[in-house]
């Protein structure tokens, strides 16, 4: 009996020592967490959980460290385990709140909304959870509106393609209209070029003043020619030239 008591005592002492080591790991992990050394903190929290799998602090802080490192699936799994295993409403509420955050960060909006609702069921007075729930619901609404808009655009595009395929005459008429519009544009362009050309000075086209000058020059040239002929005729005779003295 005494032997049994001693053994029990030793086991009790060992359990206390084990708990102290677990708390020491959590304490060191918290220090590293505050320094934003989340990977090192995660390693220490894991050590504490290995020594005491039911440690609420160790599991909770491990989930937080995973979340900070964007290991969102692992964090969500950890918070799900805590919420499912704990009978404490405050712990369950906080676990579901953190689960909602991890799901929201993963763009799993509907799942995050369910998690926030479960958190509020365990702690209806948590304003932070209520705010996050409203935010997730608004994001889901925006996402659904965008999806509906994209779907309508796709349906309209598919309908247009189907109409063109089923009604080739309509497509032909559309092509004809496009061609007519292009021909009209080309005609307008040609007319504009012609108008611009007409407005420009034409080198082969004489002005009224130029024509009058040329006519005057021709008249002068003809007069000079006639005078030369007259002179030539007068000087052409072989008779005696009579001089006026």
C-alpha positions as CSV (number, residue, x, y, z in Angstrom):
1,X,0.0,0.0,0.0
2,X,2.8,2.3,0.8
3,X,4.5,1.4,-2.3
4,X,1.4,2.3,-4.2
5,X,1.1,5.6,-2.5
6,X,4.7,6.4,-3.4
7,X,4.2,5.6,-7.0
8,X,1.1,7.7,-7.1
9,X,2.9,10.5,-5.5
10,X,5.7,10.3,-8.0
11,X,3.3,10.2,-10.8
12,X,1.6,13.3,-9.4
13,X,4.9,15.1,-9.2
14,X,5.7,14.1,-12.7
15,X,2.3,15.4,-13.9
16,X,2.9,18.8,-12.2
17,X,6.3,19.0,-13.8
18,X,4.8,18.1,-17.1
19,X,2.2,20.9,-16.7
20,X,4.9,23.4,-15.8
21,X,6.9,22.5,-19.0
22,X,3.7,22.9,-21.0
23,X,3.1,26.4,-19.6
24,X,6.7,27.3,-20.1
25,X,6.4,26.4,-23.8
26,X,3.2,28.5,-24.1
27,X,4.8,31.4,-22.3
28,X,7.8,31.4,-24.6
29,X,5.5,30.9,-27.6
30,X,3.6,34.0,-26.5
31,X,6.7,36.1,-26.3
32,X,7.7,35.0,-29.9
33,X,4.1,35.7,-31.1
34,X,4.3,39.2,-29.7
35,X,7.6,39.6,-31.7
36,X,5.7,38.5,-34.8
37,X,7.9,35.4,-35.0
38,X,4.9,33.2,-35.8
39,X,6.7,30.2,-37.1
40,X,8.9,29.9,-33.9
41,X,5.8,30.4,-31.8
42,X,4.0,27.7,-33.7
43,X,6.7,25.2,-32.9
44,X,6.5,25.9,-29.2
45,X,2.7,25.8,-29.1
46,X,2.9,22.4,-30.9
47,X,5.3,21.2,-28.2
48,X,2.9,22.3,-25.5
49,X,0.0,20.5,-27.2
50,X,2.0,17.3,-27.5
51,X,2.4,17.4,-23.7
52,X,-1.2,18.2,-23.1
53,X,-3.5,17.6,-26.1
54,X,-6.5,19.1,-24.3
55,X,-4.7,22.4,-23.5
56,X,-7.1,25.1,-24.5
57,X,-4.4,27.8,-24.4
58,X,-1.9,25.7,-26.4
59,X,-4.5,24.8,-29.1
60,X,-6.0,28.2,-29.3
61,X,-2.6,29.9,-29.6
62,X,-1.5,27.3,-32.2
63,X,-4.5,28.2,-34.3
64,X,-3.7,31.9,-34.0
65,X,-0.1,31.3,-35.1
66,X,-1.2,29.3,-38.1
67,X,-3.7,32.0,-39.0
68,X,-1.0,34.7,-38.9
69,X,1.2,32.7,-41.3
70,X,-1.7,32.4,-43.7
71,X,-2.0,28.7,-43.1
72,X,-5.7,29.2,-43.3
73,X,-6.9,25.6,-43.8
74,X,-4.8,24.4,-40.9
75,X,-6.0,27.2,-38.7
76,X,-9.6,26.5,-39.6
77,X,-9.2,22.9,-38.8
78,X,-7.7,23.7,-35.4
79,X,-10.5,26.1,-34.4
80,X,-13.1,23.6,-35.6
81,X,-11.5,21.0,-33.3
82,X,-11.6,23.4,-30.4
83,X,-15.2,24.4,-31.0
84,X,-16.3,20.8,-31.3
85,X,-14.5,19.5,-28.2
86,X,-15.1,22.3,-25.7
87,X,-18.2,22.5,-23.6
88,X,-17.4,26.1,-22.4
89,X,-19.6,28.5,-24.3
90,X,-17.1,31.4,-24.1
91,X,-14.4,29.1,-25.6
92,X,-16.8,27.8,-28.3
93,X,-17.8,31.4,-29.2
94,X,-14.2,32.5,-29.6
95,X,-13.3,29.4,-31.5
96,X,-16.1,29.9,-34.0
97,X,-15.2,33.6,-34.3
98,X,-11.7,32.7,-35.2
99,X,-12.9,30.0,-37.6
100,X,-15.1,32.6,-39.3
101,X,-12.0,34.9,-39.7
102,X,-10.0,32.1,-41.3
103,X,-12.8,31.2,-43.7
104,X,-13.4,34.8,-44.6
105,X,-9.7,35.3,-45.4
106,X,-10.0,32.2,-47.6
107,X,-12.9,33.8,-49.5
108,X,-15.3,31.1,-48.2
109,X,-18.0,33.6,-47.5
110,X,-21.0,31.3,-46.9
111,X,-19.0,29.1,-44.5
112,X,-17.6,32.1,-42.6
113,X,-21.2,33.5,-42.2
114,X,-22.3,30.1,-40.6
115,X,-19.3,30.2,-38.3
116,X,-20.1,33.8,-37.1
117,X,-23.7,32.8,-36.5
118,X,-22.6,29.9,-34.3
119,X,-20.3,32.2,-32.4
120,X,-23.2,34.6,-31.7
121,X,-25.3,31.7,-30.6
122,X,-22.8,31.0,-27.8
123,X,-22.2,34.7,-27.1
124,X,-24.9,37.0,-28.5
125,X,-23.4,40.1,-27.0
126,X,-20.1,40.0,-29.0
127,X,-20.2,43.1,-31.1
128,X,-17.0,42.3,-33.0
129,X,-18.5,39.0,-34.2
130,X,-21.7,40.8,-35.2
131,X,-19.7,43.3,-37.2
132,X,-17.7,40.5,-39.0
133,X,-21.0,38.7,-39.8
134,X,-22.4,41.8,-41.4
135,X,-19.2,42.4,-43.3
136,X,-19.2,38.8,-44.6
137,X,-22.9,39.0,-45.6
138,X,-22.2,42.3,-47.6
139,X,-19.3,40.7,-49.4
140,X,-21.4,37.7,-50.3
141,X,-24.1,40.0,-51.6
142,X,-21.6,41.8,-53.8
143,X,-20.2,38.6,-55.1
144,X,-23.6,37.2,-56.0
145,X,-24.5,40.5,-57.8
146,X,-21.3,40.3,-59.8
147,X,-21.9,36.7,-60.7
148,X,-25.4,37.5,-61.9
149,X,-24.1,40.4,-64.0
150,X,-21.4,38.1,-65.6
151,X,-24.0,35.5,-66.2
152,X,-26.4,37.9,-67.9
153,X,-23.6,39.3,-70.1
154,X,-22.7,35.7,-71.1
155,X,-26.3,34.8,-71.8
156,X,-26.7,37.9,-74.0
157,X,-23.5,37.2,-75.9
158,X,-24.6,33.6,-76.5
159,X,-28.0,34.7,-77.6
160,X,-26.5,37.1,-80.2
161,X,-24.2,34.4,-81.5
162,X,-27.1,32.0,-81.7
163,X,-29.3,34.6,-83.6
164,X,-26.6,35.2,-86.1
165,X,-26.1,31.5,-86.6
166,X,-29.9,30.8,-87.0
167,X,-30.6,33.9,-89.1
168,X,-27.9,34.2,-91.8
169,X,-30.0,36.7,-93.7
170,X,-29.9,39.0,-90.7
171,X,-26.2,38.6,-90.5
172,X,-26.0,39.2,-94.3
173,X,-28.1,42.4,-94.0
174,X,-25.8,43.6,-91.2
175,X,-22.7,43.0,-93.3
176,X,-24.5,44.9,-96.2
177,X,-25.2,47.8,-93.9
178,X,-21.6,47.8,-92.8
179,X,-20.5,47.8,-96.4
180,X,-22.9,50.6,-97.4
181,X,-21.7,52.7,-94.5
182,X,-18.1,52.1,-95.5
183,X,-18.9,53.1,-99.2
184,X,-20.6,56.2,-98.0
185,X,-17.5,57.1,-95.9
186,X,-15.3,56.5,-99.0
187,X,-17.5,58.7,-101.2
188,X,-17.4,61.5,-98.6
189,X,-13.7,61.2,-98.4
190,X,-13.3,61.4,-102.2
191,X,-15.6,64.5,-102.3
192,X,-13.6,66.2,-99.6
193,X,-10.4,65.6,-101.5
194,X,-12.0,66.9,-104.7
195,X,-13.2,70.1,-102.9
196,X,-9.8,70.6,-101.4
197,X,-8.2,70.2,-104.8
198,X,-10.6,72.7,-106.4
199,X,-9.7,75.2,-103.7
200,X,-6.0,74.9,-104.5
201,X,-4.5,77.2,-107.2
202,X,-4.3,75.5,-110.6
203,X,-1.0,76.2,-112.5
204,X,-2.6,75.5,-115.9
205,X,-5.5,77.8,-115.3
206,X,-4.9,81.5,-116.3
207,X,-6.4,84.4,-114.4
208,X,-8.1,87.2,-116.2
209,X,-5.2,89.5,-115.7
210,X,-2.7,87.0,-117.1
211,X,-4.8,86.5,-120.2
212,X,-5.0,90.3,-120.8
213,X,-1.3,90.6,-120.4
214,X,-0.6,87.8,-122.9
215,X,-3.1,89.3,-125.4
216,X,-1.4,92.7,-125.1
217,X,2.0,91.1,-125.6
218,X,0.8,89.3,-128.7
219,X,-0.6,92.6,-130.1
220,X,2.7,94.3,-129.4
221,X,4.6,91.5,-131.1
222,X,2.3,91.6,-134.1
223,X,2.7,95.4,-134.4
224,X,6.5,95.1,-134.2
225,X,6.4,92.4,-136.9
226,X,4.4,94.6,-139.2
227,X,6.7,97.5,-138.6
228,X,9.7,95.4,-139.5
229,X,8.0,94.2,-142.7
230,X,7.3,97.8,-143.7
231,X,10.9,98.8,-143.0
232,X,12.2,95.8,-144.9
233,X,10.0,96.6,-147.9
234,X,11.1,100.2,-148.0
235,X,14.7,99.3,-147.8
236,X,14.4,96.5,-150.3
237,X,14.3,98.8,-153.4
238,X,17.5,99.2,-155.4
239,X,16.6,102.8,-156.5
240,X,18.2,105.9,-155.3
241,X,17.4,106.8,-151.8
242,X,16.1,110.3,-151.5
243,X,17.2,112.1,-148.3
244,X,15.6,114.9,-146.6
245,X,18.2,117.5,-146.1
